[in-house]
Amino acid sequence: MSVPLYQAKAELFRMLGHPVRIRVLELLQDGPRPVRELLGEIEVEPSSLSQQLAVLRRPGIVTATRDGSTVVYALAGGDVADLLTAARRILTQMLSGCNELLAELLETEVAAR
């Protein structure tokens, strides 16, 4: 039995729906990074980061390679970076609408005084 596309998309967004996972993906957009660098940038316990990396690794969103005793993570493909860029554009549009509404509210408040 196959999963409907909308359900598969929902699962993808659920998998991405954690702040630590999003931060990891943002950092990996600049290129592969060892775990110690990720830990330095993300203020979480090593066990928590490891758990979140495993969630991203399972479906193949990120890859892990060993370099001696160091594990280096990388984005599996450019599509994830494109998705994050699209999310940033959407958020910018949403927040600019909020700023316009806030400015309008402030104007009406000042006029009411």
C-alpha positions, 0 to 999 in steps of 0.5 A: 500500500503506497502512502499518498504524496501529501502524507509523505510531504507531511512526514518530511516537514514533521522530520524537519520540524525541530529547531536543532535539525533546522540549525544543523541544516543551515550550518551544513549549507556552507559545507561539510562540518565535523560534529565538534564544530556543530556542537560549538555552533549549537548549544545542546548536549552532545547526546541531543545533537547525536539524536537529531543528526540520526533523525536527519541521517535515517531518511538520507537528508544528511550524510556522515563520513568518518575521518579517523575518529572524527565524524563529518556531516554534510547535506546529501543534496542541494534540494534541502538548501533550496527548501531552507532558502524558500522557507526564509523567503516565505518567512520574510514575506510573512514578517514584512506583512506583520511589520506593515500591520504593526506600523498601521496599529501604531499610527492609529494609536498615535492618532487616537491620542 
